[in-house]
Structures are given as structure tokens and as C-alpha cells.
Amino acid sequence: MKRMRLGQSFWVCLIGLTMFLSAGLALPDTGGAGTSPYECNAAIGKWKWFTGGEVNIQPDGHLNGDPKSTWTCKDPASRTIEMSWNNGQYIDTLALSGDGLRLEGKNQYGHRVWGEKIQAAAPTLPIASPACGNAVGDWKWFTGGVVKIQPDGHLNGDPKSTWTCQDPASRTIEMSWNNGQYIDTLALSGDGLRLEGKNQYGDRVWGEKIQAAAPTPPTAALPCGKAVGDWEWFTGPTHRLGADGLLDGNPKVTWTCQDPDRGTIVVNWENVYIDTLTLSPDGQRLDGKNQHGHTVWARKIKGPDQAGHGCPDIIGQWNWFTGNTISLTADGLVNASPKTKWHCENPAERIYVINWDNVYIDTLQLSADGKRLEGRNQRGDRVWGTRK
């Protein structure tokens, strides 16, 4: 056998190495399981599926932990994903909605497929006492920036940065930044306007609370002033928007006039939900969205002290079918209870509604002689009363 020259050996080795790399070391397919681009990551989580069950779209590219069922990001621009079930027995192509809460599409047979995201329950608030709760709000930080301490236990909306109430008695809180990179332990001052303490390295840290400017009285502009009164909220309960800018007299829940020209108001539910709503032209409806983009609305029950405006007078005492005596007063209350209210629903038909703390809602008609109320509640049960 002839000995191969040195130059020939070099070229043979180079060609062999190239062939080996081409065949055995090809780059992985970036569309494979677990490599979905960031734009599709909103699909990760648990979904209520159209079949009635639950589907867990996992970060590693699998479905329900099944190695035979995978998902990939098919088109990051349109946030479209492809789900392959049982090695391709079914292949679903779905697009993620703008709010990331719905998947909609078809399988390879053209049949519609969809899912609705199961949102995690709100985390337990870190506020163990009102003392620590005073830390919630915006703070001018010693670094020169602004820090938002949120009611949900996060800092500046960052899931990696959290705070907890370490000691309610001394009003001491602990703030963990970027998964514990910095841990600040601070005590709240007596007036609740200063945080002072140290981090885990012994360095001094502090913040001064940014106090919100007093809101413009919401009744300063007539369009917003029409919002004053009682409203049946889309969640079910009845809430009173007071002329003092408070909701149900609660100093923690406020409303302000954002745009007098359009009649737009902002309702702040203790910084947990913030609703922006606009009054209808007739002032009988509020429609809008909260800070998460979810639709919110309310229907007006009555203006202040005008429960019976335009209706025949039913103010007074009534013998009720339950055997009790009830008192209907001019301020729209029943038995002087702020939880039980009445209003005139239809003046022409002499129709009234009594809302018993949202447990029973009676719709009644006043008789021609004004001595009897007769009707049914929301369950269809007969209800009535006679004037005392």
C-alpha cells in the first residue's frame, strides 16, 4: 500500500470533517419544542379547552407533560401557535387574542378549536395589618427614581421584585429586588410618609412618600356631576357615587372627573382596579374599561334624594306581606338602611323597585288608589304591601 503524502492527508481530513459536520452537527430547528419566541410566550399557562377539559401549555414546549404532544410558535408577528397532539394525530393552529386570554383557530381538518386562559387567583396580599398597608403608594427613592409599592405585593409591577409586611407591630416591611439581589428592610414612620432602613449589606436605604394632589371636586363640572347617585354595578352590588368624591362613603375608594366635556370619570378601587367610564347622554349609564382593558359598566338607579321623582308618592309606612312594617323614605332608603333601597322604575306605569341588599329585588306596581303595592321578586315569588 502506497503511503499517502502529507498534503493529500490534509485535504482528505478536511473533506471528511466537513461531511461529518454537515451530517451530524446540523443546527437544531428553532421551531422545535421549547424554543418558541417571546411573542408567543403569553400562551404559556393553563387553558379551559373547548372539549371541557384543561390544557397546560408548558414553557418546555410540551402539552400536559406529554412527550408526544408539543407546541411551537408558528408566527411570532401574529402570535400564532401550532399544537401537535399525540405525534400529529391532531394539529391545531391558533392565534392568541390581544389580551392574551383566548386562543382561537382550526385543526388540520378545518374544525374550529379554542380555549380560554385560566387566570391565577389574586395572590394573598402581603398587607398583614393596616400599619403595613400604609406603605402602599408611590415613593421618591434615595436612588433618585420613583418606587411604586403595590397592593398585590409587587414593586413597580415587576414579578421579580416583591414586598412583604415583616413586622406589623413596628410597621417594618421587607423589599426584595430582582429575586433577592437586594433585600431592603425598612420601618414606616409614624406619619406614614417616610421609610428608613438598611439592605442586606448594611447600606442605608430610604424613601419619601409622594402624596397625591387633592382631586378636583367631581361636581365642579355639570356633566360629571350627573354621576352623583346610586348605580347598579356590572358585578351585581349597588354603589353610591357621592358628591364628596367617595364611593359608598369609603375614603379608600374614590372617583374623580377626568373629562368634564365628555362626562368621563375615574373610579379608583383602592389602587387594585381603576375604572375609566363615560356617562351616556341621558346620564343613566356608565361605560368604559379598567386598567387591564376589561369592560366595566353601571346602570343608574336614581339621583340623590330623587328616588320617587316623577312617580306617584309611596313615601310612608307599609304593612308588608312578611308580617313586618317597612318605611320608605324620601332619600330612597328602606327602613333607613343604606343597604336596602327603592326607586321609581317607570312613572307612567307606577312601577317601583325595592332592592333588599341584592338578596331580593322586588318589582311592584302601585294601585290606582295608592294604597297597595303588588308584584314579584327576581325569583318570580309574589310580593305585596298595603299602606299603613
C-alpha distance (Angstrom), angle and dihedral (degrees) to the residues before:
residue distance angle dihedral
M1 . . .
K2 3.76 . .
R3 3.77 117.4 .
M4 3.83 112.7 -116.7
R5 3.75 115.7 -120.7
L6 3.83 119.3 -115.0
G7 3.85 93.9 -112.4
Q8 3.78 92.2 49.9
S9 3.81 90.5 50.1
F10 3.79 91.0 54.1
W11 3.80 94.2 52.7
V12 3.81 93.7 45.0
C13 3.80 90.8 51.3
L14 3.80 92.0 47.3
I15 3.83 92.8 50.5
G16 3.80 91.6 46.7
L17 3.80 92.6 49.7
T18 3.81 90.9 50.0
M19 3.82 91.9 51.2
F20 3.79 90.9 47.0
L21 3.81 92.9 51.6
S22 3.80 91.9 46.9
A23 3.80 93.5 51.3
G24 3.78 104.7 33.4
L25 3.78 107.6 24.2
A26 3.81 102.3 45.4
L27 3.79 114.1 151.7
P28 3.84 115.2 -96.4
D29 3.80 118.9 -101.7
T30 3.80 106.1 -99.6
G31 3.77 89.1 -151.3
G32 3.82 92.1 64.5
A33 3.78 128.2 112.4
G34 3.75 115.1 -60.4
T35 3.81 96.2 14.6
S36 3.82 99.8 92.1
P37 3.82 113.8 145.1
Y38 3.77 120.7 -108.6
E39 3.80 93.3 -101.8
C40 3.81 90.2 66.6
N41 3.80 95.8 44.3
A42 3.80 90.8 94.2
A43 3.81 85.8 75.8
I44 3.80 90.7 67.0
G45 3.80 112.0 107.5
K46 3.80 141.4 53.6
W47 3.79 121.6 -41.0
K48 3.78 134.2 -166.9
W49 3.80 100.1 -128.5
F50 3.80 128.2 -144.7
T51 3.81 88.9 -117.2
G52 3.80 90.4 65.1
G53 3.80 97.4 -105.1
E54 3.78 134.7 93.1
V55 3.79 128.1 -96.3
N56 3.79 122.6 -158.8
I57 3.81 112.0 -154.3
Q58 3.81 102.5 -160.5
P59 3.82 130.8 -153.5
D60 3.83 90.4 -123.8
G61 3.81 91.3 63.2
H62 3.81 97.8 -103.0
L63 3.80 131.3 118.7
N64 3.81 119.2 -130.8
G65 3.81 89.4 -17.3
D66 3.81 90.8 -68.5
P67 3.83 112.6 141.7
K68 3.81 88.8 -154.6
S69 3.81 93.4 56.5
T70 3.80 119.0 64.9
W71 3.78 142.7 162.2
T72 3.80 133.7 -148.2
C73 3.79 137.0 -175.3
K74 3.79 102.6 -106.6
D75 3.82 98.0 179.3
P76 3.82 119.7 9.2
A77 3.82 92.7 -171.0
S78 3.80 93.6 61.0
R79 3.83 92.9 28.1
T80 3.80 90.2 -122.0
I81 3.80 118.5 162.6
E82 3.80 132.6 -169.0
M83 3.79 120.6 -142.1
S84 3.81 119.5 -162.2
W85 3.81 115.7 -162.9
N86 3.81 123.6 -158.2
N87 3.80 96.7 -10.6
G88 3.80 94.0 -43.4
Q89 3.82 101.0 -42.2
Y90 3.81 85.7 131.3
I91 3.80 124.3 16.6
D92 3.80 116.3 -167.3
T93 3.81 122.3 -166.6
L94 3.82 111.5 -163.0
A95 3.80 137.9 170.7
L96 3.79 122.5 -140.9
S97 3.82 116.8 -125.7
G98 3.79 121.0 -119.4
D99 3.81 93.1 -102.3
G100 3.81 91.4 46.2
L101 3.81 92.5 -123.3
R102 3.82 100.8 107.5
L103 3.80 138.2 48.7
E104 3.80 117.9 -160.7
G105 3.81 131.0 177.2
K106 3.81 147.9 94.3
N107 3.78 138.9 -83.8
Q108 3.81 126.0 -124.4
Y109 3.82 89.8 -84.8
G110 3.82 92.8 56.7
H111 3.80 94.3 -107.8
R112 3.81 117.1 142.7
V113 3.80 116.6 -107.9
W114 3.81 128.6 -178.2
G115 3.76 146.3 159.0
E116 3.81 140.0 -165.5
K117 3.79 119.9 -140.2
I118 3.78 117.1 -114.3
Q119 3.78 104.3 -133.0
A120 3.77 117.0 -144.7
A121 3.78 116.3 -111.6
A122 3.77 114.3 -98.9
P123 3.80 109.0 -87.5
T124 3.77 119.2 -107.8
L125 3.75 107.2 -90.8
P126 3.78 115.2 -109.8
I127 3.78 89.1 -138.8
A128 3.80 101.2 109.8
S129 3.79 92.9 170.9
P130 3.80 140.0 8.6
A131 3.80 86.7 -104.9
C132 3.81 92.7 66.0
G133 3.79 90.8 36.4
N134 3.80 88.4 69.0
A135 3.81 87.7 71.2
V136 3.82 90.8 71.1
G137 3.80 111.9 106.8
D138 3.81 142.7 56.3
W139 3.80 119.9 -40.6
K140 3.80 132.5 -167.3
W141 3.81 99.9 -131.5
F142 3.80 128.6 -145.1
T143 3.82 88.8 -117.1
G144 3.81 89.8 64.8
G145 3.80 97.3 -105.5
V146 3.79 133.7 98.4
V147 3.81 122.0 -101.0
K148 3.82 120.7 -158.9
I149 3.82 112.8 -152.7
Q150 3.79 103.8 -160.1
P151 3.83 131.5 -153.8
D152 3.83 90.6 -124.8
G153 3.81 91.4 63.5
H154 3.81 97.8 -102.2
L155 3.78 132.1 118.8
N156 3.81 118.6 -132.3
G157 3.83 89.9 -16.6
D158 3.82 90.4 -68.8
P159 3.85 112.7 141.2
K160 3.82 88.8 -154.5
S161 3.80 93.5 56.5
T162 3.81 118.5 64.7
W163 3.78 142.8 161.4
T164 3.79 134.2 -149.5
C165 3.79 137.1 -173.5
Q166 3.80 102.2 -106.6
D167 3.81 98.8 178.8
P168 3.83 121.1 7.1
A169 3.81 92.1 -171.2
S170 3.80 93.6 61.4
R171 3.82 92.6 28.1
T172 3.81 90.4 -121.6
I173 3.78 120.7 161.9
E174 3.80 132.5 -170.8
M175 3.80 121.1 -141.5
S176 3.81 119.4 -162.8
W177 3.82 115.7 -163.5
N178 3.82 123.7 -158.1
N179 3.81 96.8 -10.8
G180 3.80 93.8 -43.4
Q181 3.80 101.3 -41.8
Y182 3.80 86.2 131.4
I183 3.81 124.1 16.2
D184 3.80 116.4 -167.0
T185 3.81 122.3 -166.5
L186 3.81 111.5 -163.3
A187 3.79 138.1 170.8
L188 3.79 122.8 -140.7
S189 3.80 116.5 -125.7
G190 3.80 121.4 -119.4
D191 3.80 93.0 -101.7
G192 3.82 91.5 46.1
L193 3.80 92.3 -123.0
R194 3.82 101.2 106.8
L195 3.81 137.5 49.4
E196 3.81 117.9 -161.1
G197 3.80 131.0 177.4
K198 3.81 148.4 94.8
N199 3.80 138.6 -84.0
Q200 3.81 125.5 -124.6
Y201 3.81 90.0 -85.3
G202 3.79 93.2 56.2
D203 3.81 95.0 -106.9
R204 3.82 116.7 143.7
V205 3.82 116.0 -109.1
W206 3.80 129.0 -178.2
G207 3.78 146.2 159.5
E208 3.81 139.7 -164.7
K209 3.78 119.8 -141.2
I210 3.79 117.5 -114.9
Q211 3.79 105.9 -135.0
A212 3.78 115.8 -145.5
A213 3.78 116.5 -120.8
A214 3.78 114.6 -107.6
P215 3.81 107.8 -89.2
T216 3.78 119.7 -112.1
P217 3.80 108.1 -101.4
P218 3.80 103.4 -95.7
T219 3.79 93.2 -138.3
A220 3.82 93.4 59.0
A221 3.81 89.2 96.0
L222 3.79 119.9 48.7
P223 3.84 97.1 -136.0
C224 3.81 90.8 56.7
G225 3.78 91.5 39.1
K226 3.80 88.4 65.2
A227 3.81 87.4 68.6
V228 3.79 90.6 71.1
G229 3.78 110.2 108.1
D230 3.80 141.8 53.9
W231 3.80 121.5 -38.1
E232 3.77 133.1 -170.3
W233 3.82 102.0 -134.4
F234 3.79 123.5 -143.4
T235 3.82 89.1 -115.5
G236 3.82 90.5 61.7
P237 3.83 107.5 -105.3
T238 3.80 125.3 103.4
H239 3.81 117.6 -118.2
R240 3.81 130.2 -170.0
L241 3.80 119.0 -139.3
G242 3.79 102.7 -152.4
A243 3.78 127.2 -151.3
D244 3.83 86.4 -120.7
G245 3.82 91.0 66.9
L246 3.81 93.9 -106.5
L247 3.79 129.3 121.6
D248 3.80 113.0 -130.0
G249 3.82 87.2 -16.9
N250 3.83 90.4 -67.9
P251 3.84 111.2 142.8
K252 3.82 89.7 -155.2
V253 3.81 94.1 58.6
T254 3.80 113.6 59.0
W255 3.78 141.4 169.2
T256 3.80 130.1 -154.5
C257 3.79 137.0 -173.7
Q258 3.82 106.6 -108.5
D259 3.81 99.8 173.8
P260 3.83 118.3 14.2
D261 3.81 92.5 -174.2
R262 3.81 93.3 58.8
G263 3.79 96.5 29.5
T264 3.82 91.9 -119.1
I265 3.79 118.5 163.0
V266 3.82 134.0 -176.4
V267 3.80 120.6 -140.3
N268 3.82 114.2 -161.2
W269 3.81 113.2 -159.7
E270 3.83 98.9 -162.1
N271 3.85 89.7 -60.6
V272 3.82 89.8 -67.9
Y273 3.80 95.3 98.5
I274 3.80 125.2 12.8
D275 3.81 114.9 -166.0
T276 3.81 122.9 -163.7
L277 3.81 110.3 -163.0
T278 3.80 137.1 171.6
L279 3.80 125.3 -145.8
S280 3.78 118.2 -120.9
P281 3.84 115.9 -119.1
D282 3.81 90.9 -101.0
G283 3.81 91.7 48.1
Q284 3.79 92.0 -124.3
R285 3.81 100.1 109.8
L286 3.80 139.7 44.1
D287 3.81 119.4 -156.8
G288 3.79 131.8 176.6
K289 3.80 146.7 95.6
N290 3.81 138.7 -83.6
Q291 3.80 125.9 -124.0
H292 3.81 89.8 -85.3
G293 3.82 92.6 57.4
H294 3.81 94.3 -108.4
T295 3.82 117.3 143.0
V296 3.82 116.1 -107.6
W297 3.80 130.2 -179.1
A298 3.80 145.4 161.7
R299 3.79 138.3 -162.1
K300 3.79 119.9 -138.8
I301 3.76 116.4 -118.0
K302 3.79 99.3 -174.7
G303 3.77 143.9 -33.1
P304 3.82 119.6 -107.0
D305 3.78 113.6 -65.6
Q306 3.81 91.7 -8.7
A307 3.78 101.9 100.2
G308 3.77 93.0 133.5
H309 3.79 99.6 31.4
G310 3.81 109.1 148.6
C311 3.82 93.2 4.9
P312 3.79 131.7 102.7
D313 3.78 110.6 -91.2
I314 3.82 116.0 -90.9
I315 3.79 95.2 162.2
G316 3.79 111.2 132.5
Q317 3.80 140.7 56.4
W318 3.80 124.8 -38.7
N319 3.80 134.5 -167.6
W320 3.79 101.8 -127.8
F321 3.80 126.4 -147.6
T322 3.82 89.4 -117.0
G323 3.82 89.9 65.7
N324 3.81 94.5 -104.8
T325 3.79 130.7 111.6
I326 3.80 116.0 -121.8
S327 3.80 128.9 -164.8
L328 3.82 121.4 -144.4
T329 3.82 110.3 -161.8
A330 3.80 133.0 -165.6
D331 3.81 92.6 -108.3
G332 3.80 90.2 66.2
L333 3.81 95.7 -105.6
V334 3.78 129.0 130.3
N335 3.81 114.9 -138.1
A336 3.84 87.1 -11.6
S337 3.81 90.0 -72.9
P338 3.84 115.4 142.3
K339 3.82 88.1 -151.2
T340 3.80 95.4 57.3
K341 3.81 116.4 59.7
W342 3.79 142.0 168.2
H343 3.78 133.8 -157.3
C344 3.79 141.3 172.8
E345 3.80 109.4 -99.7
N346 3.82 101.3 178.4
P347 3.82 120.1 11.1
A348 3.82 94.6 -171.4
E349 3.81 92.7 54.5
R350 3.85 94.4 35.6
I351 3.82 90.2 -121.9
Y352 3.81 121.6 163.9
V353 3.81 133.6 -176.1
I354 3.80 124.8 -149.5
N355 3.81 115.5 -165.2
W356 3.81 111.4 -159.1
D357 3.83 99.1 -159.8
N358 3.86 89.5 -60.2
V359 3.82 90.2 -67.3
Y360 3.79 95.8 97.7
I361 3.80 125.4 13.5
D362 3.81 113.9 -165.7
T363 3.81 122.6 -162.2
L364 3.81 110.1 -163.2
Q365 3.82 139.6 174.4
L366 3.78 122.8 -141.4
S367 3.80 114.8 -129.6
A368 3.80 120.5 -118.1
D369 3.82 91.7 -105.0
G370 3.83 90.8 49.3
K371 3.79 92.7 -124.0
R372 3.80 102.6 105.9
L373 3.81 138.1 48.9
E374 3.80 115.9 -159.9
G375 3.81 132.3 175.6
R376 3.81 147.6 94.8
N377 3.79 138.0 -83.9
Q378 3.81 126.7 -123.1
R379 3.81 89.7 -84.3
G380 3.77 93.6 55.3
D381 3.81 95.3 -106.8
R382 3.82 116.4 144.9
V383 3.82 114.8 -109.5
W384 3.81 130.0 -179.2
G385 3.77 147.1 157.3
T386 3.81 139.2 -167.1
R387 3.77 125.0 -141.8
K388 3.80 112.5 -102.6
